[in-house]
Amino acid sequence: MHQKTVKIQPPDSARIKEWVEKLSENYRGLIKTTSIGCSLLGREIYALHIGNQQRKVLYCGGVHGREWITSLLLMYFTEELLSAYRSGRRICDMDINKLLSTGGLTVIPALNPDGIDISLHGGDIPGLRAFLSEELTERVTDRDYSCRWKANARGVDLNRNFDSGWDEMRSIAMERGITGPSPDGWTGEYPVSEPETQAVTAFCEKEKFRHLIAFHSAGEEIYWSYRTFTPPRAHIMAKILSMSSGYSLSEPDRSASAAGLKDWFMERYHAPAFTVEIGKGRSPLPMQSFLFLYNRLAEMLVLGIAI
């Protein structure tokens, strides 16, 4: 009997690394693990490949530091998927062997491992002071790190750093008084300035995914369109994701309407991409909500590969 390696506890970068290594060992032959690059502080950004890689989709979590529960969601699902794949077990009455013979999944559990560690462990993680300005470190509090920190180790919000409507997001940040590195909302000095956004965009260029789902928290919403770049099939796909999860289809407000991973993917490839805001409440979401959250989303996570 396989013993589950993922633990239901906050997934900092050390735990993610340990989990990736154990998963690679326990499911040798069913999973391929690669690094797509490193974060600003040198942490590996892992990608896990399962199933038919000729027709694959991408799931990406941990884009924002305080939203580390999205990394746990993808870790837990990845292991459930592999267990079912090896044993012939079904998930939500879906045949996983058949699913993964015709389609594949690539998972990036944590695009922003530095930000996750900052949110979980505060501002004293090794190497951080070399990148954060003295002004920023002097004005943020312990609560800012744990409850507000969405950015990477330079104080750049990765989901405002992609090259799709970046100028507009920069202007909105300035209107809000965000003129430099911040726990939340700073676009960076120029599009794709950060090693994390550089890594995932180069990875997508190389791998050619059918579609992408980026996981954030919270709101129980699905964002599915981006200006004139939304392909016709995206709406019906979004409806399937919505019906299976019970989440509503939504449009982001003006302050979050561009420069995200979903937006860049849709503009660059004219292919479907979705942002799924998991759970309800303020991030970081409480650990005791995780199993309820996962059980509600399990069907959607499987369907996201099939559609």
Secondary structure, 3 states (H helix, E strand, C coil): CCCCCCCCCCCCHHHHHHHHHHHHHHCECCEEEEEEEECCCCCEEEEEEEECCCCEEEEECCCCHHHCHHHHHHHHHHHHHHHHHHHCCEECCEEHHHHHHHCEEEEECCCCHHHHHHHHHCCCCCCHHHCCCHHHHHHCCHHHHHHHCCCCCCCCCHHHCCCCCHHHHHHHHHHCCCCCCCCCCCCCCCCCCCHHHHHHHHHHHHHCCCCEEEEEECCCEEECCCHHHCCCHHHHHHHHHHHHHCCEEECCCHHHCCCCHHHHHHHHHCCCEEEEEECCCCCCCCHHHHHHHHHHHHHHHHHHHHC
